[in-house]
Protein backbone atom coordinates (compact mmCIF):
# COMPACT_ATOMS: atom_id res chain seq x y z
CA UNK A 1 0.00 0.00 0.00
CA UNK A 2 2.79 2.40 0.83
CA UNK A 3 4.36 1.92 -2.59
CA UNK A 4 1.00 2.43 -4.33
CA UNK A 5 0.26 5.59 -2.34
CA UNK A 6 3.70 6.97 -3.12
CA UNK A 7 3.24 6.17 -6.82
CA UNK A 8 -0.15 7.96 -6.92
CA UNK A 9 1.13 10.89 -4.92
CA UNK A 10 -1.31 10.33 -2.05
CA UNK A 11 -0.57 11.22 1.53
CA UNK A 12 -2.53 11.47 4.75
CA UNK A 13 -4.10 14.74 5.80
CA UNK A 14 -2.75 16.05 9.09
CA UNK A 15 -3.92 19.14 10.95
CA UNK A 16 -1.74 22.20 10.69
CA UNK A 17 0.16 23.72 13.61
CA UNK A 18 -1.85 25.32 16.41
CA UNK A 19 -5.13 23.84 15.14
CA UNK A 20 -6.51 23.37 18.65
CA UNK A 21 -5.78 26.91 19.82
CA UNK A 22 -9.06 28.74 20.60
CA UNK A 23 -9.97 31.98 18.86
CA UNK A 24 -9.28 35.05 21.07
CA UNK A 25 -12.90 36.22 20.83
CA UNK A 26 -14.33 32.79 21.73
CA UNK A 27 -16.44 32.89 24.90
CA UNK A 28 -15.30 30.49 27.63
CA UNK A 29 -18.31 29.32 29.62
CA UNK A 30 -17.90 28.39 33.30
CA UNK A 31 -18.15 24.80 34.50
CA UNK A 32 -21.41 24.89 36.45
CA UNK A 33 -21.02 21.51 38.17
CA UNK A 34 -17.71 22.31 39.84
CA UNK A 35 -19.22 22.68 43.30
CA UNK A 36 -21.21 19.40 43.18
CA UNK A 37 -20.01 16.13 44.64
CA UNK A 38 -21.12 13.59 42.03
CA UNK A 39 -21.04 10.37 44.04
CA UNK A 40 -23.78 8.19 42.53
CA UNK A 41 -25.09 7.28 39.07
CA UNK A 42 -27.78 9.41 37.41
CA UNK A 43 -27.06 12.43 39.61
CA UNK A 44 -26.44 14.69 36.61
CA UNK A 45 -27.35 14.39 32.95
CA UNK A 46 -26.44 16.23 29.77
CA UNK A 47 -27.78 16.69 26.27
CA UNK A 48 -26.59 17.89 22.90
CA UNK A 49 -28.87 19.54 20.37
CA UNK A 50 -26.56 19.46 17.34
MOPE-V730362 format. One record per backbone hydrogen bond with DSSP energy under -0.5 kcal/mol. NH is the residue of the N-H (numbers start at 0). CO is the residue of the C=O. If there is no record, write none. Layout:
{{NH	CO} {NH	CO}}
//
This chain:
{{4	0} {5	1} {6	2} {7	3} {8	4} {9	4} {13	11} {18	15} {20	17} {25	22} {28	26} {31	29} {33	30} {35	32} {37	35} {38	36} {42	39}}
//
